[in-house]
Amino acid sequence: MKTYLESEEIEKMELSANNPRERLLIRLLSHLGCRVSEALAISVGDIDFQERVVTIQHLKTPLRLDCPHCSAKLATSHVFCPQCGLKVEGAVAKSKEYRRIRTLPLDNNTLEMLRDY
């Protein structure tokens, strides 16, 4: 069974944070529903202050790698296909570039905290 924090509990966590960075991180995690690694990866270029949105790069995307020659499944460490034996570095590198991106709206308080930070 999952347990979720109530909004009052999140507010208490924000108020008890030691610095603005911690407060902002708590707010991003609770309001955007992103992972810690995703929140920490946000840069200024990911925030559109005019449109009031932030772009999050989903960092936990599973890689599905296939050999371009025989379609055998590959691991990220494979240099040669275990089935056909051909070199597959190009296929691995191309597949690693895939990332899912989502754009999320920002409320006024979160936007102001980002602007101040």
N, CA, C and O atoms as CSV, one atom per row, in Angstrom:
chain,resi,resn,atom,element,x,y,z
A,1,MET,N,N,0.833,-1.177,0.000
A,1,MET,CA,C,0.000,0.000,0.000
A,1,MET,C,C,0.885,1.251,0.000
A,1,MET,O,O,1.812,1.355,0.804
A,2,LYS,N,N,0.602,2.192,-0.895
A,2,LYS,CA,C,1.369,3.429,-0.969
A,2,LYS,C,C,0.814,4.451,0.009
A,2,LYS,O,O,-0.392,4.518,0.247
A,3,THR,N,N,1.710,5.237,0.566
A,3,THR,CA,C,1.325,6.308,1.465
A,3,THR,C,C,1.790,7.620,0.858
A,3,THR,O,O,2.937,7.744,0.431
A,4,TYR,N,N,0.905,8.587,0.823
A,4,TYR,CA,C,1.222,9.877,0.246
A,4,TYR,C,C,1.206,10.953,1.319
A,4,TYR,O,O,0.495,10.837,2.317
A,5,LEU,N,N,1.988,11.992,1.110
A,5,LEU,CA,C,2.017,13.111,2.046
A,5,LEU,C,C,0.848,14.046,1.755
A,5,LEU,O,O,0.492,14.277,0.599
A,6,GLU,N,N,0.278,14.561,2.791
A,6,GLU,CA,C,-0.778,15.562,2.664
A,6,GLU,C,C,-0.118,16.913,2.395
A,6,GLU,O,O,1.067,17.091,2.675
A,7,SER,N,N,-0.876,17.859,1.854
A,7,SER,CA,C,-0.314,19.169,1.507
A,7,SER,C,C,0.223,19.901,2.740
A,7,SER,O,O,1.205,20.637,2.643
A,8,GLU,N,N,-0.418,19.701,3.904
A,8,GLU,CA,C,0.070,20.327,5.136
A,8,GLU,C,C,1.433,19.762,5.533
A,8,GLU,O,O,2.290,20.492,6.030
A,9,GLU,N,N,1.630,18.474,5.314
A,9,GLU,CA,C,2.905,17.845,5.643
A,9,GLU,C,C,4.017,18.344,4.721
A,9,GLU,O,O,5.148,18.560,5.158
A,10,ILE,N,N,3.688,18.522,3.460
A,10,ILE,CA,C,4.670,19.048,2.501
A,10,ILE,C,C,5.041,20.474,2.870
A,10,ILE,O,O,6.209,20.856,2.799
A,11,GLU,N,N,4.041,21.265,3.265
A,11,GLU,CA,C,4.295,22.644,3.677
A,11,GLU,C,C,5.212,22.686,4.897
A,11,GLU,O,O,6.104,23.531,4.968
A,12,LYS,N,N,5.005,21.790,5.853
A,12,LYS,CA,C,5.873,21.710,7.041
A,12,LYS,C,C,7.302,21.348,6.644
A,12,LYS,O,O,8.262,21.886,7.196
A,13,MET,N,N,7.437,20.434,5.682
A,13,MET,CA,C,8.773,20.057,5.207
A,13,MET,C,C,9.470,21.254,4.578
A,13,MET,O,O,10.651,21.493,4.831
A,14,GLU,N,N,8.735,22.015,3.752
A,14,GLU,CA,C,9.315,23.200,3.119
A,14,GLU,C,C,9.771,24.209,4.169
A,14,GLU,O,O,10.865,24.766,4.069
A,15,LEU,N,N,8.931,24.441,5.173
A,15,LEU,CA,C,9.263,25.416,6.211
A,15,LEU,C,C,10.444,24.979,7.064
A,15,LEU,O,O,11.178,25.818,7.586
A,16,SER,N,N,10.629,23.679,7.207
A,16,SER,CA,C,11.738,23.188,8.033
A,16,SER,C,C,13.040,23.042,7.249
A,16,SER,O,O,14.077,22.743,7.840
A,17,ALA,N,N,13.007,23.242,5.947
A,17,ALA,CA,C,14.227,23.134,5.131
A,17,ALA,C,C,15.231,24.202,5.558
A,17,ALA,O,O,14.852,25.312,5.933
A,18,ASN,N,N,16.513,23.854,5.497
A,18,ASN,CA,C,17.571,24.740,5.990
A,18,ASN,C,C,17.963,25.858,5.035
A,18,ASN,O,O,18.506,26.875,5.466
A,19,ASN,N,N,17.696,25.686,3.748
A,19,ASN,CA,C,18.103,26.706,2.790
A,19,ASN,C,C,17.144,26.726,1.604
A,19,ASN,O,O,16.341,25.808,1.445
A,20,PRO,N,N,17.221,27.770,0.767
A,20,PRO,CA,C,16.298,27.897,-0.372
A,20,PRO,C,C,16.382,26.736,-1.358
A,20,PRO,O,O,15.376,26.358,-1.958
A,21,ARG,N,N,17.568,26.172,-1.528
A,21,ARG,CA,C,17.725,25.049,-2.465
A,21,ARG,C,C,16.903,23.844,-1.996
A,21,ARG,O,O,16.214,23.207,-2.793
A,22,GLU,N,N,16.981,23.539,-0.703
A,22,GLU,CA,C,16.217,22.415,-0.162
A,22,GLU,C,C,14.714,22.666,-0.269
A,22,GLU,O,O,13.958,21.760,-0.619
A,23,ARG,N,N,14.276,23.899,0.034
A,23,ARG,CA,C,12.856,24.243,-0.085
A,23,ARG,C,C,12.377,24.060,-1.523
A,23,ARG,O,O,11.305,23.507,-1.772
A,24,LEU,N,N,13.188,24.534,-2.457
A,24,LEU,CA,C,12.828,24.422,-3.867
A,24,LEU,C,C,12.778,22.962,-4.304
A,24,LEU,O,O,11.874,22.572,-5.043
A,25,LEU,N,N,13.716,22.163,-3.868
A,25,LEU,CA,C,13.731,20.744,-4.222
A,25,LEU,C,C,12.484,20.037,-3.688
A,25,LEU,O,O,11.865,19.250,-4.405
A,26,ILE,N,N,12.118,20.307,-2.455
A,26,ILE,CA,C,10.893,19.712,-1.883
A,26,ILE,C,C,9.682,20.129,-2.700
A,26,ILE,O,O,8.810,19.309,-2.988
A,27,ARG,N,N,9.626,21.397,-3.073
A,27,ARG,CA,C,8.488,21.902,-3.845
A,27,ARG,C,C,8.432,21.252,-5.227
A,27,ARG,O,O,7.359,20.844,-5.672
A,28,LEU,N,N,9.572,21.154,-5.907
A,28,LEU,CA,C,9.586,20.548,-7.243
A,28,LEU,C,C,9.155,19.090,-7.193
A,28,LEU,O,O,8.383,18.635,-8.037
A,29,LEU,N,N,9.652,18.364,-6.206
A,29,LEU,CA,C,9.291,16.949,-6.088
A,29,LEU,C,C,7.807,16.780,-5.812
A,29,LEU,O,O,7.163,15.899,-6.382
A,30,SER,N,N,7.263,17.620,-4.942
A,30,SER,CA,C,5.858,17.454,-4.565
A,30,SER,C,C,4.893,18.012,-5.604
A,30,SER,O,O,3.834,17.425,-5.827
A,31,HIS,N,N,5.227,19.125,-6.242
A,31,HIS,CA,C,4.304,19.757,-7.186
A,31,HIS,C,C,4.413,19.226,-8.607
A,31,HIS,O,O,3.425,19.201,-9.341
A,32,LEU,N,N,5.610,18.804,-8.996
A,32,LEU,CA,C,5.792,18.320,-10.372
A,32,LEU,C,C,5.739,16.806,-10.468
A,32,LEU,O,O,5.497,16.258,-11.544
A,33,GLY,N,N,5.964,16.124,-9.348
A,33,GLY,CA,C,5.951,14.672,-9.381
A,33,GLY,C,C,7.133,14.082,-10.117
A,33,GLY,O,O,7.031,13.001,-10.696
A,34,CYS,N,N,8.256,14.784,-10.098
A,34,CYS,CA,C,9.440,14.280,-10.791
A,34,CYS,C,C,10.367,13.579,-9.806
A,34,CYS,O,O,10.201,13.695,-8.592
A,35,ARG,N,N,11.322,12.868,-10.330
A,35,ARG,CA,C,12.321,12.182,-9.511
A,35,ARG,C,C,13.378,13.186,-9.047
A,35,ARG,O,O,13.524,14.264,-9.624
A,36,VAL,N,N,14.111,12.813,-7.998
A,36,VAL,CA,C,15.169,13.685,-7.477
A,36,VAL,C,C,16.180,13.988,-8.576
A,36,VAL,O,O,16.570,15.142,-8.754
A,37,SER,N,N,16.607,12.971,-9.312
A,37,SER,CA,C,17.604,13.176,-10.372
A,37,SER,C,C,17.075,14.120,-11.449
A,37,SER,O,O,17.839,14.910,-12.002
A,38,GLU,N,N,15.787,14.050,-11.753
A,38,GLU,CA,C,15.183,14.939,-12.757
A,38,GLU,C,C,15.131,16.377,-12.244
A,38,GLU,O,O,15.422,17.313,-12.989
A,39,ALA,N,N,14.764,16.555,-10.982
A,39,ALA,CA,C,14.701,17.898,-10.401
A,39,ALA,C,C,16.096,18.522,-10.338
A,39,ALA,O,O,16.264,19.706,-10.629
A,40,LEU,N,N,17.089,17.729,-9.960
A,40,LEU,CA,C,18.460,18.243,-9.874
A,40,LEU,C,C,19.051,18.557,-11.245
A,40,LEU,O,O,19.987,19.350,-11.350
A,41,ALA,N,N,18.514,17.943,-12.289
A,41,ALA,CA,C,19.026,18.162,-13.645
A,41,ALA,C,C,18.413,19.380,-14.325
A,41,ALA,O,O,18.830,19.741,-15.426
A,42,ILE,N,N,17.432,20.020,-13.692
A,42,ILE,CA,C,16.800,21.200,-14.296
A,42,ILE,C,C,17.804,22.333,-14.358
A,42,ILE,O,O,18.473,22.644,-13.373
A,43,SER,N,N,17.903,22.948,-15.534
A,43,SER,CA,C,18.773,24.117,-15.684
A,43,SER,C,C,17.906,25.325,-16.029
A,43,SER,O,O,16.713,25.183,-16.294
A,44,VAL,N,N,18.505,26.502,-16.023
A,44,VAL,CA,C,17.766,27.733,-16.320
A,44,VAL,C,C,17.114,27.651,-17.695
A,44,VAL,O,O,16.009,28.159,-17.887
A,45,GLY,N,N,17.784,27.019,-18.648
A,45,GLY,CA,C,17.244,26.893,-19.997
A,45,GLY,C,C,16.010,26.011,-20.081
A,45,GLY,O,O,15.281,26.064,-21.072
A,46,ASP,N,N,15.764,25.205,-19.065
A,46,ASP,CA,C,14.589,24.330,-19.040
A,46,ASP,C,C,13.333,25.041,-18.545
A,46,ASP,O,O,12.233,24.494,-18.627
A,47,ILE,N,N,13.495,26.254,-18.033
A,47,ILE,CA,C,12.371,26.989,-17.446
A,47,ILE,C,C,11.943,28.089,-18.416
A,47,ILE,O,O,12.756,28.916,-18.827
A,48,ASP,N,N,10.663,28.089,-18.774
A,48,ASP,CA,C,10.093,29.157,-19.592
A,48,ASP,C,C,9.244,30.021,-18.674
A,48,ASP,O,O,8.107,29.673,-18.355
A,49,PHE,N,N,9.807,31.160,-18.247
A,49,PHE,CA,C,9.121,32.024,-17.305
A,49,PHE,C,C,7.904,32.706,-17.928
A,49,PHE,O,O,6.941,33.012,-17.224
A,50,GLN,N,N,7.937,32.945,-19.234
A,50,GLN,CA,C,6.793,33.569,-19.910
A,50,GLN,C,C,5.600,32.624,-19.992
A,50,GLN,O,O,4.469,33.006,-19.692
A,51,GLU,N,N,5.869,31.383,-20.403
A,51,GLU,CA,C,4.808,30.378,-20.551
A,51,GLU,C,C,4.483,29.680,-19.227
A,51,GLU,O,O,3.488,28.963,-19.123
A,52,ARG,N,N,5.338,29.899,-18.210
A,52,ARG,CA,C,5.156,29.313,-16.871
A,52,ARG,C,C,5.180,27.789,-16.907
A,52,ARG,O,O,4.317,27.123,-16.337
A,53,VAL,N,N,6.199,27.250,-17.597
A,53,VAL,CA,C,6.367,25.801,-17.700
A,53,VAL,C,C,7.839,25.441,-17.498
A,53,VAL,O,O,8.729,26.274,-17.674
A,54,VAL,N,N,8.071,24.194,-17.129
A,54,VAL,CA,C,9.424,23.659,-17.016
A,54,VAL,C,C,9.484,22.384,-17.844
A,54,VAL,O,O,8.534,21.602,-17.864
A,55,THR,N,N,10.591,22.182,-18.519
A,55,THR,CA,C,10.796,20.981,-19.319
A,55,THR,C,C,11.645,20.016,-18.511
A,55,THR,O,O,12.749,20.345,-18.077
A,56,ILE,N,N,11.108,18.819,-18.316
A,56,ILE,CA,C,11.786,17.784,-17.541
A,56,ILE,C,C,12.239,16.690,-18.491
A,56,ILE,O,O,11.459,16.193,-19.303
A,57,GLN,N,N,13.501,16.322,-18.383
A,57,GLN,CA,C,13.996,15.196,-19.164
A,57,GLN,C,C,13.877,13.946,-18.308
A,57,GLN,O,O,14.494,13.849,-17.247
A,58,HIS,N,N,13.088,13.000,-18.770
A,58,HIS,CA,C,12.868,11.752,-18.038
A,58,HIS,C,C,14.148,10.934,-18.104
A,58,HIS,O,O,14.505,10.418,-19.163
A,59,LEU,N,N,14.836,10.816,-16.983
A,59,LEU,CA,C,16.158,10.205,-16.964
A,59,LEU,C,C,16.150,8.705,-16.743
A,59,LEU,O,O,17.197,8.063,-16.827
A,60,LYS,N,N,14.997,8.139,-16.465
A,60,LYS,CA,C,14.964,6.713,-16.174
A,60,LYS,C,C,14.283,5.944,-17.310
A,60,LYS,O,O,13.506,5.022,-17.061
A,61,THR,N,N,14.571,6.320,-18.530
A,61,THR,CA,C,13.989,5.657,-19.683
A,61,THR,C,C,14.746,4.359,-19.967
A,61,THR,O,O,15.962,4.389,-20.157
A,62,PRO,N,N,14.059,3.239,-19.998
A,62,PRO,CA,C,14.749,1.991,-20.308
A,62,PRO,C,C,15.211,1.979,-21.762
A,62,PRO,O,O,14.487,2.399,-22.664
A,63,LEU,N,N,16.402,1.503,-21.964
A,63,LEU,CA,C,16.926,1.413,-23.318
A,63,LEU,C,C,16.567,0.059,-23.912
A,63,LEU,O,O,16.785,-0.984,-23.296
A,64,ARG,N,N,16.019,0.091,-25.106
A,64,ARG,CA,C,15.720,-1.151,-25.818
A,64,ARG,C,C,16.634,-1.172,-27.034
A,64,ARG,O,O,16.394,-0.484,-28.026
A,65,LEU,N,N,17.673,-1.964,-26.937
A,65,LEU,CA,C,18.676,-2.003,-27.992
A,65,LEU,C,C,18.549,-3.281,-28.800
A,65,LEU,O,O,18.424,-4.375,-28.249
A,66,ASP,N,N,18.582,-3.126,-30.103
A,66,ASP,CA,C,18.539,-4.261,-31.021
A,66,ASP,C,C,19.687,-4.141,-32.007
A,66,ASP,O,O,20.102,-3.041,-32.370
A,67,CYS,N,N,20.186,-5.273,-32.428
A,67,CYS,CA,C,21.211,-5.309,-33.459
A,67,CYS,C,C,20.572,-4.840,-34.774
A,67,CYS,O,O,19.511,-5.343,-35.145
A,68,PRO,N,N,21.193,-3.891,-35.484
A,68,PRO,CA,C,20.617,-3.427,-36.743
A,68,PRO,C,C,20.690,-4.480,-37.857
A,68,PRO,O,O,20.026,-4.348,-38.885
A,69,HIS,N,N,21.492,-5.516,-37.647
A,69,HIS,CA,C,21.670,-6.535,-38.679
A,69,HIS,C,C,20.715,-7.724,-38.514
A,69,HIS,O,O,20.139,-8.205,-39.490
A,70,CYS,N,N,20.551,-8.195,-37.259
A,70,CYS,CA,C,19.744,-9.403,-37.063
A,70,CYS,C,C,18.614,-9.216,-36.045
A,70,CYS,O,O,17.861,-10.156,-35.789
A,71,SER,N,N,18.482,-8.024,-35.463
A,71,SER,CA,C,17.444,-7.675,-34.484
A,71,SER,C,C,17.566,-8.413,-33.154
A,71,SER,O,O,16.594,-8.483,-32.402
A,72,ALA,N,N,18.725,-8.957,-32.853
A,72,ALA,CA,C,18.930,-9.602,-31.548
A,72,ALA,C,C,18.978,-8.526,-30.472
A,72,ALA,O,O,19.411,-7.404,-30.733
A,73,LYS,N,N,18.539,-8.860,-29.276
A,73,LYS,CA,C,18.573,-7.919,-28.160
A,73,LYS,C,C,20.012,-7.721,-27.698
A,73,LYS,O,O,20.805,-8.661,-27.646
A,74,LEU,N,N,20.329,-6.457,-27.360
A,74,LEU,CA,C,21.684,-6.093,-26.947
A,74,LEU,C,C,21.662,-5.422,-25.580
A,74,LEU,O,O,20.659,-4.829,-25.184
A,75,ALA,N,N,22.760,-5.520,-24.876
A,75,ALA,CA,C,22.979,-4.754,-23.657
A,75,ALA,C,C,23.773,-3.512,-24.030
A,75,ALA,O,O,24.394,-3.467,-25.092
A,76,THR,N,N,23.759,-2.500,-23.161
A,76,THR,CA,C,24.487,-1.270,-23.477
A,76,THR,C,C,25.985,-1.497,-23.578
A,76,THR,O,O,26.686,-0.709,-24.212
A,77,SER,N,N,26.483,-2.551,-22.972
A,77,SER,CA,C,27.922,-2.819,-23.005
A,77,SER,C,C,28.367,-3.588,-24.249
A,77,SER,O,O,29.566,-3.729,-24.489
A,78,HIS,N,N,27.425,-4.083,-25.034
A,78,HIS,CA,C,27.802,-4.863,-26.216
A,78,HIS,C,C,28.469,-3.998,-27.279
A,78,HIS,O,O,27.987,-2.919,-27.626
A,79,VAL,N,N,29.577,-4.498,-27.776
A,79,VAL,CA,C,30.253,-3.890,-28.922
A,79,VAL,C,C,29.988,-4.754,-30.156
A,79,VAL,O,O,29.899,-4.257,-31.279
A,80,PHE,N,N,29.864,-6.056,-29.914
A,80,PHE,CA,C,29.554,-7.003,-30.984
A,80,PHE,C,C,28.244,-7.713,-30.643
A,80,PHE,O,O,27.963,-7.982,-29.476
A,81,CYS,N,N,27.463,-8.007,-31.649
A,81,CYS,CA,C,26.202,-8.710,-31.463
A,81,CYS,C,C,26.474,-10.148,-31.022
A,81,CYS,O,O,27.281,-10.834,-31.649
A,82,PRO,N,N,25.819,-10.620,-29.954
A,82,PRO,CA,C,26.045,-11.985,-29.505
A,82,PRO,C,C,25.472,-13.031,-30.459
A,82,PRO,O,O,25.847,-14.202,-30.392
A,83,GLN,N,N,24.572,-12.619,-31.340
A,83,GLN,CA,C,23.958,-13.577,-32.262
A,83,GLN,C,C,24.683,-13.638,-33.602
A,83,GLN,O,O,25.060,-14.719,-34.053
A,84,CYS,N,N,24.883,-12.476,-34.246
A,84,CYS,CA,C,25.506,-12.494,-35.572
A,84,CYS,C,C,26.990,-12.147,-35.539
A,84,CYS,O,O,27.697,-12.387,-36.518
A,85,GLY,N,N,27.479,-11.582,-34.424
A,85,GLY,CA,C,28.897,-11.298,-34.276
A,85,GLY,C,C,29.371,-10.011,-34.926
A,85,GLY,O,O,30.562,-9.701,-34.869
A,86,LEU,N,N,28.472,-9.252,-35.543
A,86,LEU,CA,C,28.875,-7.996,-36.192
A,86,LEU,C,C,28.984,-6.866,-35.176
A,86,LEU,O,O,28.343,-6.893,-34.125
A,87,LYS,N,N,29.812,-5.862,-35.508
A,87,LYS,CA,C,30.025,-4.722,-34.634
A,87,LYS,C,C,28.754,-3.863,-34.567
A,87,LYS,O,O,28.142,-3.582,-35.598
A,88,VAL,N,N,28.357,-3.448,-33.355
A,88,VAL,CA,C,27.097,-2.713,-33.188
A,88,VAL,C,C,27.271,-1.395,-32.432
A,88,VAL,O,O,26.302,-0.900,-31.857
A,89,GLU,N,N,28.445,-0.824,-32.412
A,89,GLU,CA,C,28.666,0.425,-31.674
A,89,GLU,C,C,27.725,1.540,-32.124
A,89,GLU,O,O,27.216,2.282,-31.285
A,90,GLY,N,N,27.487,1.673,-33.408
A,90,GLY,CA,C,26.601,2.718,-33.916
A,90,GLY,C,C,25.183,2.578,-33.396
A,90,GLY,O,O,24.561,3.574,-33.028
A,91,ALA,N,N,24.668,1.376,-33.360
A,91,ALA,CA,C,23.303,1.140,-32.881
A,91,ALA,C,C,23.186,1.459,-31.401
A,91,ALA,O,O,22.177,2.017,-30.970
A,92,VAL,N,N,24.197,1.118,-30.616
A,92,VAL,CA,C,24.172,1.380,-29.186
A,92,VAL,C,C,24.209,2.886,-28.938
A,92,VAL,O,O,23.414,3.398,-28.150
A,93,ALA,N,N,25.110,3.596,-29.593
A,93,ALA,CA,C,25.233,5.036,-29.396
A,93,ALA,C,C,23.958,5.758,-29.805
A,93,ALA,O,O,23.536,6.691,-29.121
A,94,LYS,N,N,23.343,5.353,-30.887
A,94,LYS,CA,C,22.121,5.989,-31.353
A,94,LYS,C,C,20.985,5.765,-30.357
A,94,LYS,O,O,20.202,6.681,-30.106
A,95,SER,N,N,20.883,4.598,-29.803
A,95,SER,CA,C,19.822,4.289,-28.854
A,95,SER,C,C,20.002,5.025,-27.541
A,95,SER,O,O,19.009,5.329,-26.880
A,96,LYS,N,N,21.228,5.325,-27.135
A,96,LYS,CA,C,21.474,6.025,-25.887
A,96,LYS,C,C,20.997,7.474,-25.953
A,96,LYS,O,O,20.756,8.076,-24.907
A,97,GLU,N,N,20.855,8.047,-27.127
A,97,GLU,CA,C,20.428,9.426,-27.274
A,97,GLU,C,C,18.942,9.607,-26.977
A,97,GLU,O,O,18.503,10.734,-26.750
A,98,TYR,N,N,18.162,8.538,-26.973
A,98,TYR,CA,C,16.729,8.618,-26.761
A,98,TYR,C,C,16.419,9.001,-25.314
A,98,TYR,O,O,16.874,8.343,-24.377
A,99,ARG,N,N,15.650,10.059,-25.144
A,99,ARG,CA,C,15.167,10.479,-23.828
A,99,ARG,C,C,13.739,10.994,-23.994
A,99,ARG,O,O,13.422,11.659,-24.980
A,100,ARG,N,N,12.888,10.686,-23.029
A,100,ARG,CA,C,11.524,11.198,-23.064
A,100,ARG,C,C,11.520,12.553,-22.370
A,100,ARG,O,O,12.097,12.707,-21.293
A,101,ILE,N,N,10.879,13.517,-22.977
A,101,ILE,CA,C,10.831,14.866,-22.433
A,101,ILE,C,C,9.376,15.235,-22.184
A,101,ILE,O,O,8.504,14.943,-23.003
A,102,ARG,N,N,9.118,15.884,-21.041
A,102,ARG,CA,C,7.757,16.336,-20.760
A,102,ARG,C,C,7.803,17.773,-20.268
A,102,ARG,O,O,8.765,18.191,-19.623
A,103,THR,N,N,6.771,18.512,-20.573
A,103,THR,CA,C,6.666,19.904,-20.171
A,103,THR,C,C,5.546,20.019,-19.152
A,103,THR,O,O,4.421,19.580,-19.395
A,104,LEU,N,N,5.863,20.613,-18.009
A,104,LEU,CA,C,4.909,20.691,-16.908
A,104,LEU,C,C,4.636,22.137,-16.516
A,104,LEU,O,O,5.543,22.968,-16.540
A,105,PRO,N,N,3.388,22.444,-16.154
A,105,PRO,CA,C,3.053,23.815,-15.737
A,105,PRO,C,C,3.593,24.119,-14.345
A,105,PRO,O,O,3.732,23.226,-13.509
A,106,LEU,N,N,3.892,25.386,-14.113
A,106,LEU,CA,C,4.391,25.834,-12.813
A,106,LEU,C,C,3.373,26.769,-12.169
A,106,LEU,O,O,2.837,27.657,-12.832
A,107,ASP,N,N,3.107,26.573,-10.889
A,107,ASP,CA,C,2.230,27.495,-10.174
A,107,ASP,C,C,3.027,28.751,-9.821
A,107,ASP,O,O,4.253,28.765,-9.933
A,108,ASN,N,N,2.332,29.801,-9.396
A,108,ASN,CA,C,2.984,31.088,-9.115
A,108,ASN,C,C,4.069,30.983,-8.057
A,108,ASN,O,O,5.147,31.553,-8.225
A,109,ASN,N,N,3.805,30.263,-6.963
A,109,ASN,CA,C,4.786,30.160,-5.878
A,109,ASN,C,C,6.047,29.426,-6.327
A,109,ASN,O,O,7.157,29.854,-6.011
A,110,THR,N,N,5.886,28.336,-7.054
A,110,THR,CA,C,7.048,27.575,-7.532
A,110,THR,C,C,7.844,28.396,-8.530
A,110,THR,O,O,9.075,28.401,-8.494
A,111,LEU,N,N,7.146,29.090,-9.420
A,111,LEU,CA,C,7.819,29.946,-10.403
A,111,LEU,C,C,8.621,31.048,-9.698
A,111,LEU,O,O,9.746,31.349,-10.095
A,112,GLU,N,N,8.049,31.639,-8.670
A,112,GLU,CA,C,8.743,32.685,-7.922
A,112,GLU,C,C,9.964,32.118,-7.197
A,112,GLU,O,O,11.016,32.757,-7.159
A,113,MET,N,N,9.827,30.927,-6.626
A,113,MET,CA,C,10.965,30.287,-5.951
A,113,MET,C,C,12.087,29.999,-6.952
A,113,MET,O,O,13.262,30.192,-6.641
A,114,LEU,N,N,11.727,29.539,-8.143
A,114,LEU,CA,C,12.744,29.285,-9.177
A,114,LEU,C,C,13.412,30.583,-9.595
A,114,LEU,O,O,14.630,30.630,-9.771
A,115,ARG,N,N,12.638,31.616,-9.751
A,115,ARG,CA,C,13.184,32.919,-10.155
A,115,ARG,C,C,14.154,33.442,-9.086
A,115,ARG,O,O,15.230,33.942,-9.415
A,116,ASP,N,N,13.776,33.329,-7.820
A,116,ASP,CA,C,14.636,33.804,-6.720
A,116,ASP,C,C,15.921,32.973,-6.617
A,116,ASP,O,O,17.001,33.505,-6.364
A,117,TYR,N,N,15.778,31.641,-6.821
A,117,TYR,CA,C,16.938,30.779,-6.697
A,117,TYR,C,C,17.932,31.049,-7.810
A,117,TYR,O,O,18.983,30.410,-7.869
